Amino acid sequence: MVGEEGELRGPSMQGPVNPDGTYPMAPGTLKYAGIGKVQTTEALGHGTDAGERVVMETRFEVHLPMSAAQAAVDDVWTPTASASDPQLVGKAFRVASLVQKSYMTARRLAVEETQS
């Protein structure tokens, strides 16, 4: 599989309280670290109306090797290195649903990019 290096983690968790009263978010438990691939499932996305504005939505999938740990909804894939697209590094993709089918050659995760 050609793609990026990255990490699949469980959902972020609220850490212990800081002296200023805020709660930092701690990364979730590491489930898999290794190769993965982010790709769109629709080449151009599709438009939806939001009030008087058309908003383009693009759907993404993350493909992991079958040897990777089973993912769950709300897990997060974060590319840590990419030779082909350095702009992907550090972006976070939340697992929205798991793609299931017979004879899969890779674990496919329907994801959405999270905003930090």
Secondary structure, 3 states (H helix, E strand, C coil): CCCEEEEEECCCEECCCCCCCCCCEECCCEEEEEEEEEEECCCCCEEEEECCEEEEECCEEEEECCCCCCCCCCCEEEEEECCCCHHHCCCCEEEEEEECCCCCCCEEEEEEECCC
